[in-house]
């Protein structure tokens, strides 16, 4: 429907991460691209890339950006819209060269926040430099609400500055102003406007095409679209998606009336609400929104595009939930503060650097130098190296697929005969790609045998290969089970029999009730007591400050912090909760003796759920 509706180009990927595609959808990104591009013949299949971050949140070397463009072009992508979250000219120019070598179109995005002094002059200067490189177009990408007068001004200036290059506009729908501002941009001479037919709960940052079509028609301007087919495509999207909990949608409708909503990307606001709702803290949305604006200011930016907007959003939520600013800082934010993503538009707040790194790792001179490209981590773009080679390697070595001591035999086996596409996936999403390729290999091995034509003797060598059943084979089975609708899986070989059941399935318990999982308790401990037990006199209950996975030690499978009967003082660590890929420590808030541990190790917990009972009156 989209291909026939008259769109000039159709985005064939969107904002989905590779990890989500490989893990949740259990699909090869390359096969997905080929399937979508094969269905777009009248329009041009396009893909949007966030510079060296590509379609993820971690910056990669420029060589990986070049390889990704080549692989995606092989899958049928005919046009790329490439922007750098911090407007690095070197990244944009390198992407343009890569597209030219591959034979595909390239449009360069100009990220515009519009709040800082001199922002218009800076975007005009960048546009003139990029136009000299010869792109197929320039695209103004806004990161917050842009008023009608400001829109006419900036579009008019850019059209006069680079009249020979088509100017496109990708407006953020912050504050719901998108359709009105897009009409003003078209009036001022913009050649193309990006719109969406998806429901607002699926793509809240994009301009709803229906509203824009009505405005353009009223002005006597032709869109080139066929409204009946646009409506048909919109209906198809609506039938495939569900807004889920309506409380988030309602809260977002209220949030649109807040002044802070104009300063935050609509998509970032939506994800803030979803994450807070997961933590049972949706009522703190305005507090998180105000903190988001403060975090952006601390980062030296007046407006942030993806993935930096999501990194800022995660930091804002952590600041609000913990009640302390910059107390827990994710790896991505630490990397940004070090300059791994590039030079920030304005200096990073020095008090934030002190809070995150202490006095020795970062100095004021280093921060100021970063603005001029002198930061040690900000160098290397011009010589063909990525801005983040060292940091990226550190992330990958620290990831699940590269942790010290972990058995990498499954991934090693995959390297033999691997295609360039598969190898690139392992670079970009090591853990998810390794699991996906292992699942595919296992299914391929099974599908390759004709059970009717083979005798039992012929099949024995294949079965016996599982006799050396070890940790890597077990992980493959777990990955296959998690990615399927099957509740229970049993594998029996000549040397082992393994039964796996999904937690919470009816098969997990002979009576069909809740699963009874084995528990390893410390010496002298009694089994975990039910959470419904009410505290008695002299007993203090420690509850979960957030939704997450409960671990009794500093990491999964690590020794526990505390055991039954152990004396603790206020501030002693009791457990960690894993949420948003972070291990969040829970500490004792009163002194006493651990009277009961109410949650099994590795179990999911809800906000406010009792975790421990501390007996405060025991000597």
LUMTI-680058 format. One record per residue (C-alpha): x, y, z. Coordinates in pm, whole numbers, plus 50000, padded with zeros to 5 digits. Layout:
// LUMTI-680058
((X, Y, Z)),
...
This chain:
// LUMTI-680058
((50000, 50000, 50000)),
((50280, 50244, 50085)),
((50461, 50170, 49761)),
((50150, 50245, 49557)),
((50044, 50550, 49760)),
((50285, 50787, 49587)),
((50559, 50829, 49843)),
((50892, 50937, 49700)),
((51082, 50716, 49944)),
((50985, 50458, 50208)),
((51188, 50389, 50521)),
((51238, 50013, 50527)),
((51383, 49981, 50877)),
((51276, 50241, 51136)),
((51412, 50260, 51492)),
((51436, 49889, 51571)),
((51769, 49772, 51711)),
((51959, 49473, 51577)),
((51934, 49308, 51919)),
((51553, 49331, 51909)),
((51538, 49191, 51556)),
((51769, 48900, 51636)),
((51641, 48823, 51984)),
((51274, 48916, 52006)),
((51171, 48867, 51644)),
((51422, 48588, 51576)),
((51486, 48730, 51228)),
((51799, 48800, 51028)),
((51816, 49179, 50970)),
((51956, 49121, 50624)),
((51676, 48885, 50522)),
((51422, 49131, 50666)),
((51571, 49413, 50458)),
((51568, 49201, 50143)),
((51204, 49107, 50194)),
((51093, 49467, 50253)),
((51301, 49618, 49973)),
((51170, 49359, 49727)),
((50818, 49494, 49790)),
((50911, 49857, 49722)),
((50945, 49913, 49349)),
((50771, 50246, 49276)),
((50918, 50428, 49577)),
((51285, 50425, 49676)),
((51377, 50202, 49974)),
((51559, 50421, 50226)),
((51735, 50355, 50557)),
((51824, 50608, 50826)),
((52156, 50578, 51011)),
((52265, 50767, 51324)),
((52622, 50814, 51206)),
((52868, 50564, 51350)),
((52597, 50441, 51590)),
((52416, 50304, 51283)),
((52081, 50177, 51418)),
((52202, 50123, 51774)),
((52335, 50319, 52069)),
((52708, 50238, 52062)),
((52938, 50430, 51825)),
((53148, 50213, 51596)),
((53462, 50276, 51391)),
((53405, 50440, 51056)),
((53509, 50118, 50886)),
((53205, 49945, 51034)),
((52980, 50225, 50905)),
((53118, 50173, 50555)),
((53070, 49796, 50574)),
((52715, 49835, 50704)),
((52621, 50064, 50414)),
((52762, 49811, 50168)),
((52576, 49517, 50325)),
((52246, 49708, 50343)),
((52284, 49819, 49981)),
((52333, 49456, 49881)),
((51997, 49386, 50044)),
((51821, 49643, 49824)),
((51846, 49972, 50013)),
((51880, 50241, 49746)),
((51905, 50553, 49961)),
((52050, 50643, 50302)),
((51969, 50935, 50529)),
((52276, 50971, 50750)),
((52301, 51212, 51040)),
((52548, 51242, 51324)),
((52392, 51311, 51667)),
((52659, 51577, 51729)),
((52683, 51700, 51367)),
((53035, 51569, 51300)),
((53126, 51678, 50944)),
((53386, 51401, 50917)),
((53130, 51128, 50983)),
((52884, 51273, 50731)),
((53148, 51313, 50462)),
((53276, 50958, 50513)),
((52924, 50819, 50489)),
((52868, 51012, 50165)),
((53189, 50869, 50016)),
((53081, 50517, 50115)),
((52740, 50561, 49952)),
((52899, 50691, 49634)),
((53132, 50390, 49615)),
((52836, 50158, 49669)),
((52626, 50334, 49403)),
((52335, 50440, 49626)),
((52184, 50779, 49705)),
((52286, 50966, 50019)),
((52115, 51247, 50205)),
((52289, 51415, 50497)),
((52098, 51512, 50809)),
((52157, 51839, 50995)),
((52057, 51800, 51361)),
((51899, 52121, 51491)),
((51798, 52195, 51850)),
((51736, 52564, 51794)),
((51767, 52676, 52158)),
((52133, 52770, 52187)),
((52273, 53107, 52086)),
((52417, 53091, 51735)),
((52240, 52765, 51647)),
((52112, 52904, 51315)),
((52458, 53022, 51212)),
((52608, 52685, 51304)),
((52353, 52486, 51104)),
((52395, 52723, 50808)),
((52773, 52676, 50814)),
((52734, 52297, 50832)),
((52485, 52300, 50544)),
((52723, 52495, 50322)),
((53011, 52259, 50397)),
((52800, 51947, 50337)),
((52651, 52090, 50016)),
((53004, 52124, 49882)),
((53051, 51748, 49920)),
((52770, 51686, 49669)),
((52498, 51490, 49853)),
((52164, 51403, 49692)),
((51996, 51624, 49948)),
((52019, 51786, 50290)),
((51768, 51710, 50564)),
((51691, 51941, 50856)),
((51629, 51713, 51159)),
((51476, 51887, 51460)),
((51508, 51749, 51813)),
((51231, 51947, 51984)),
((50936, 52169, 51902)),
((51002, 52427, 51632)),
((50766, 52722, 51610)),
((50608, 52834, 51279)),
((50808, 53156, 51253)),
((51134, 52982, 51343)),
((51060, 52715, 51082)),
((51008, 52969, 50805)),
((51327, 53149, 50908)),
((51559, 52848, 50919)),
((51421, 52693, 50598)),
((51448, 53027, 50418)),
((51809, 53071, 50529)),
((51908, 52721, 50422)),
((51738, 52752, 50081)),
((51930, 53073, 50014)),
((52257, 52927, 50141)),
((52244, 52603, 49937)),
((51996, 52666, 49652)),
((52130, 52387, 49432)),
((52076, 52108, 49686)),
((51724, 51974, 49762)),
((51620, 52058, 50118)),
((51417, 51804, 50315)),
((51262, 51843, 50659)),
((51230, 51571, 50924)),
((51044, 51745, 51207)),
((51002, 51611, 51558)),
((50636, 51623, 51660)),
((50717, 51758, 52008)),
((50418, 51935, 52157)),
((50200, 51816, 51866)),
((50321, 52108, 51653)),
((50455, 51896, 51367)),
((50179, 51929, 51102)),
((50150, 52306, 51140)),
((50525, 52359, 51129)),
((50563, 52122, 50832)),
((50312, 52331, 50639)),
((50516, 52643, 50717)),
((50832, 52467, 50597)),
((50663, 52375, 50269)),
((50553, 52737, 50233)),
((50911, 52853, 50289)),
((51045, 52628, 50012)),
((51120, 52287, 50162)),
((51127, 52026, 49885)),
((51020, 51724, 50090)),
((50866, 51654, 50430)),
((50892, 51327, 50623)),
((50561, 51187, 50751)),
((50426, 50869, 50907)),
((50111, 50663, 50860)),
((50172, 50464, 51178)),
((49953, 50526, 51486)),
((50080, 50784, 51735)),
((50146, 50516, 52000)),
((50384, 50340, 51761)),
((50563, 50645, 51615)),
((50489, 50949, 51836)),
((50780, 51156, 51706)),
((50674, 51154, 51340)),
((50426, 51382, 51165)),
((50083, 51225, 51109)),
((50036, 51233, 50735)),
((49658, 51288, 50751)),
((49692, 51625, 50926)),
((49961, 51741, 50687)),
((49761, 51644, 50378)),
((49469, 51853, 50499)),
((49691, 52158, 50553)),
((49862, 52128, 50214)),
((49529, 52088, 50035)),
((49397, 52402, 50204)),
((49702, 52592, 50076)),
((49657, 52462, 49723)),
((49979, 52258, 49732)),
((50008, 51911, 49575)),
((50152, 51631, 49788)),
((50170, 51367, 49516)),
((50002, 51112, 49744)),
((49689, 50906, 49686)),
((49482, 50954, 50006)),
((49276, 50631, 49974)),
((49592, 50419, 49965)),
((49746, 50622, 50248)),
((49435, 50552, 50456)),
((49457, 50182, 50367)),
((49819, 50168, 50482)),
((49728, 50346, 50806)),
((49454, 50091, 50871)),
((49699, 49807, 50818)),
((49942, 49955, 51071)),
((49664, 50007, 51325)),
((49549, 49645, 51292)),
((49902, 49517, 51359)),
((49970, 49721, 51672)),
((49814, 49776, 52012)),
((49876, 50073, 52240)),
((49870, 49837, 52535)),
((49818, 50007, 52869)),
((49600, 50310, 52801)),
((49734, 50483, 53112)),
((50056, 50567, 52926)),
((49861, 50714, 52631)),
((49646, 50921, 52866)),
((49948, 51049, 53057)),
((50117, 51152, 52732)),
((49809, 51348, 52631)),
((49838, 51541, 52958)),
((50214, 51584, 52913)),
((50169, 51759, 52578)),
((50037, 52061, 52771)),
((50353, 52096, 52980)),
((50609, 52352, 52870)),
((50888, 52096, 52914)),
((50731, 51878, 52644)),
((50837, 52133, 52383)),
((51203, 52083, 52475)),
((51208, 51702, 52461)),
((51186, 51483, 52148)),
((50840, 51327, 52129)),
((50984, 50980, 52092)),
((51209, 51029, 52396)),
((50908, 51148, 52598)),
((50715, 50836, 52495)),
((50999, 50606, 52602)),
((51035, 50795, 52930)),
((50670, 50720, 53003)),
((50706, 50352, 52911)),
((51010, 50303, 53133)),
((50852, 50481, 53427)),
((50538, 50272, 53383)),
((50752, 49957, 53399)),
((50890, 50083, 53730)),
((50543, 50162, 53865)),
((50634, 50531, 53864)),
((50434, 50677, 53574)),
((50308, 50949, 53807)),
((50661, 51089, 53818)),
((50670, 51162, 53444)),
((50680, 51539, 53484)),
((50962, 51510, 53736)),
((51155, 51290, 53491)),
((51078, 51531, 53207)),
((51221, 51824, 53401)),
((51524, 51614, 53489)),
((51569, 51521, 53120)),
((51605, 51891, 53035)),
((51860, 51932, 53315)),
((52058, 51629, 53198)),
((52073, 51766, 52842)),
((52207, 52093, 52981)),
((52468, 51903, 53184)),
((52569, 51721, 52864)),
((52630, 52052, 52689)),
((52344, 52011, 52442)),
((52019, 52202, 52395)),
((51858, 51923, 52194)),
((51955, 51561, 52136)),
((51883, 51319, 51855)),
((51882, 50940, 51890)),
((52061, 50759, 52040)),
((52182, 51038, 52269)),
((51823, 51137, 52356)),
((51758, 50785, 52489)),
((52086, 50786, 52682)),
((51984, 51116, 52843)),
((51639, 50972, 52915)),
((51784, 50669, 53093)),
((52004, 50895, 53304)),
((51708, 51118, 53392)),
((51505, 50817, 53511)),
((51794, 50687, 53722)),
((51842, 51031, 53878)),
((51473, 51050, 53968)),
((51433, 50693, 54096)),
((51745, 50704, 54313)),
((51676, 51056, 54434)),
((52040, 51148, 54370)),
((52171, 51305, 54052)),
((52450, 51122, 53868)),
((52472, 50853, 54137)),
((52423, 50561, 53894)),
((52559, 50623, 53545)),
((52526, 50375, 53252)),
((52825, 50289, 53035)),
((52684, 50479, 52737)),
((52660, 50801, 52936)),
((53012, 50756, 53070)),
((53132, 50712, 52713)),
((52955, 51031, 52605)),
((53114, 51228, 52889)),
((53455, 51098, 52781)),
((53400, 51225, 52429)),
((53351, 50885, 52266)),
((53047, 51007, 52068)),
((53228, 51323, 51959)),
((53250, 51683, 52074)),
((52949, 51822, 52259)),
((52805, 52151, 52129)),
((52890, 52321, 52461)),
((53123, 52216, 52745)),
((52998, 51938, 52970)),
((52921, 52054, 53326)),
((53240, 52010, 53524)),
((53059, 51922, 53847)),
((52901, 51629, 53661)),
((53242, 51509, 53546)),
((53366, 51524, 53905)),
((53062, 51329, 54027)),
((53105, 51059, 53762)),
((53482, 51022, 53729)),
((53634, 51187, 54034)),
((53921, 51432, 54004)),
((54184, 51236, 53812)),
((54027, 51096, 53490)),
((53895, 51424, 53348)),
((54016, 51780, 53386)),
((53853, 52113, 53290)),
((54121, 52158, 53023)),
((54027, 51824, 52869)),
((53660, 51920, 52856)),
((53733, 52256, 52692)),
((53976, 52087, 52455)),
((53707, 51843, 52350)),
((53511, 52129, 52196)),
((53802, 52188, 51959)),
((53850, 51820, 51878)),
((54148, 51783, 52115)),
((53986, 51530, 52348)),
((54190, 51205, 52335)),
((53876, 51006, 52254)),
((53750, 51258, 51999)),
((54048, 51229, 51767)),
((54094, 50994, 51475)),
((53794, 51078, 51258)),
((53990, 51240, 50980)),
((54242, 50959, 50943)),
((53980, 50693, 50879)),
((53966, 50550, 51231)),
((53651, 50557, 51436)),
((53602, 50796, 51726)),
((53557, 50509, 51962)),
((53775, 50212, 51870)),
((53912, 50161, 52220)),
((53581, 50219, 52395)),
((53391, 49992, 52159)),
((53637, 49712, 52222)),
((53597, 49761, 52595)),
((53219, 49739, 52565)),
((53239, 49425, 52354)),
((53490, 49262, 52591)),
((53258, 49342, 52879)),
((52952, 49207, 52702)),
((52790, 48874, 52768)),
((52964, 48713, 52471)),
((53309, 48829, 52583)),
((53313, 48811, 52962)),
((53634, 48672, 53108)),
((53612, 48302, 53170)),
((53296, 48246, 52967)),
((53293, 47956, 52727)),
((53303, 48103, 52375)),
((53304, 47766, 52197)),
((52955, 47819, 52050)),
((53057, 48148, 51891)),
((53389, 48003, 51776)),
((53213, 47718, 51599)),
((53002, 47969, 51409)),
((53306, 48141, 51258)),
((53375, 47852, 51022)),
((53210, 47923, 50688)),
((53043, 48242, 50812)),
((52922, 48497, 50557)),
((53024, 48864, 50567)),
((52670, 48954, 50677)),
((52684, 48713, 50971)),
((53029, 48832, 51074)),
((52909, 49192, 51079)),
((52614, 49096, 51299)),
((52856, 48943, 51549)),
((53046, 49272, 51555)),
((52736, 49480, 51617)),
((52536, 49255, 51852)),
((52769, 48979, 51974)),
((52543, 48810, 52228)),
((52218, 48823, 52029)),
((52386, 48735, 51698)),
((52569, 48436, 51847)),
((52247, 48303, 51998)),
((52051, 48363, 51676)),
((52311, 48194, 51456)),
((52332, 47902, 51699)),
((51953, 47858, 51685)),
((51958, 47872, 51308)),
((52242, 47623, 51287)),
((52063, 47384, 51521)),
((51742, 47402, 51318)),
((51936, 47364, 50994)),
((52109, 47052, 51124)),
((51774, 46899, 51218)),
((51609, 46995, 50888)),
((51896, 46847, 50692)),
((51812, 46487, 50777)),
((51549, 46275, 50601)),
((51427, 46049, 50881)),
((51226, 45827, 50645)),
((51517, 45747, 50416)),
((51786, 45706, 50682)),
((51834, 45394, 50887)),
((51880, 45401, 51264)),
((52249, 45323, 51220)),
((52296, 45618, 50990)),
((52147, 45855, 51248)),
((52351, 45736, 51546)),
((52664, 45941, 51469)),
((52454, 46257, 51469)),
((52290, 46175, 51801)),
((52622, 46074, 51955)),
((52762, 46417, 51876)),
((52545, 46544, 52164)),
((52704, 46294, 52401)),
((52964, 46561, 52487)),
((52684, 46775, 52628)),
((52829, 47080, 52805)),
((52754, 47441, 52899)),
((52768, 47573, 52543)),
((52515, 47315, 52418)),
((52289, 47393, 52713)),
((52297, 47764, 52629)),
((52199, 47682, 52270)),
((51898, 47483, 52393)),
((51791, 47763, 52628)),
((51813, 48016, 52344)),
((51601, 47794, 52117)),
((51338, 47748, 52390)),
((51320, 48119, 52475)),
((51270, 48220, 52111)),
((50983, 47974, 52056)),
((50626, 47926, 52178)),
((50717, 47586, 52320)),
((50675, 47561, 52700)),
((50888, 47250, 52759)),
((51178, 47089, 52575)),
((51341, 46753, 52646)),
((51659, 46632, 52475)),
((51778, 46278, 52538)),
((52107, 46148, 52397)),
((52328, 45851, 52452)),
((52506, 46043, 52728)),
((52253, 46281, 52883)),
((51889, 46373, 52926)),
((51797, 46739, 52972)),
((51450, 46882, 53034)),
((51391, 47257, 53011)),
((51071, 47435, 53109)),
((50982, 47801, 53086)),
((50930, 47967, 53422)),
((50562, 48003, 53500)),
((50443, 47735, 53259)),
((50181, 47486, 53375)),
((50424, 47205, 53307)),
((50663, 47343, 53565)),
((50454, 47190, 53842)),
((50293, 46841, 53849)),
((49972, 46992, 53983)),
((49960, 47262, 53722)),
((50022, 47529, 53988)),
((50313, 47768, 54023)),
((50653, 47616, 53946)),
((50850, 47490, 54243)),
((51212, 47577, 54167)),
((51502, 47445, 54373)),
((51664, 47692, 54610)),
((52022, 47699, 54729)),
((52031, 47845, 55080)),
((52322, 47925, 55306)),
((52410, 47705, 55600)),
((52154, 47733, 55877)),
((51903, 47929, 55668)),
((51541, 47843, 55649)),
((51358, 47848, 55317)),
((51233, 48177, 55179)),
((50912, 48286, 55347)),
((50608, 48395, 55152)),
((50595, 48764, 55064)),
((50250, 48792, 55224)),
((50394, 48751, 55575)),
((50324, 49070, 55769)),
((50611, 49217, 55974)),
((50577, 49182, 56346)),
((50698, 49408, 56622)),
((51068, 49478, 56589)),
((51073, 49368, 56224)),
((51157, 49601, 55933)),
((51074, 49506, 55574)),
((51306, 49611, 55290)),
((51108, 49652, 54967)),
((51210, 49671, 54601)),
((51268, 50032, 54488)),
((51203, 49932, 54125)),
((51096, 49651, 53896)),
((51378, 49412, 53813)),
((51540, 49072, 53858)),
((51651, 48987, 54213)),
((52006, 48860, 54270)),
((52138, 48792, 54619)),
((52498, 48858, 54515)),
((52673, 49139, 54323)),
((52607, 48950, 53999)),
((52418, 48640, 53881)),
((52572, 48322, 54031)),
((52792, 48530, 54265)),
((52799, 48452, 54643)),
((52521, 48629, 54834)),
((52577, 48956, 55016)),
((52392, 48834, 55326)),
((52256, 48510, 55473)),
((51990, 48427, 55727)),
((52091, 48541, 56076)),
((52367, 48779, 55957)),
((52396, 49116, 56133)),
((52391, 49424, 55909)),
((52420, 49798, 55958)),
((52253, 50075, 55760)),
((52419, 50100, 55420)),
((52528, 49736, 55394)),
((52442, 49584, 55051)),
((52168, 49323, 55062)),
((52111, 49237, 54695)),
((52104, 49381, 54345)),
((51811, 49434, 54109)),
((51883, 49407, 53739)),
((51680, 49660, 53540)),
((51747, 49837, 53210)),
((52069, 49631, 53176)),
((52201, 49780, 53501)),
((52268, 49611, 53835)),
((52115, 49838, 54100)),
((52230, 49778, 54457)),
((51974, 49762, 54739)),
((52114, 49842, 55084)),
((51989, 49804, 55440)),
((51826, 50120, 55569)),
((51826, 50011, 55935)),
((52066, 49805, 56150)),
((51967, 49460, 56269)),
((51976, 49090, 56186)),
((51850, 48932, 55861)),
((51537, 48754, 55979)),
((51405, 48635, 55643)),
((51485, 48646, 55273)),
((51154, 48666, 55090)),
((51258, 48625, 54725)),
((51432, 48346, 54538)),
((51763, 48426, 54368)),
((51703, 48519, 54004)),
((51331, 48582, 54048)),
((51154, 48886, 53898)),
((51021, 49138, 54151)),
((50770, 49422, 54131)),
((50799, 49776, 54262)),
((50737, 49778, 54638)),
((50760, 49399, 54674)),
((50908, 49288, 55012)),
((51260, 49148, 54977)),
((51404, 49108, 55328)),
((51290, 49119, 55689)),
((51542, 49281, 55925)),
((51488, 49212, 56294)),
((51579, 49538, 56462)),
((51540, 49430, 56826)),
((51782, 49136, 56824)),
((52120, 49175, 56987)),
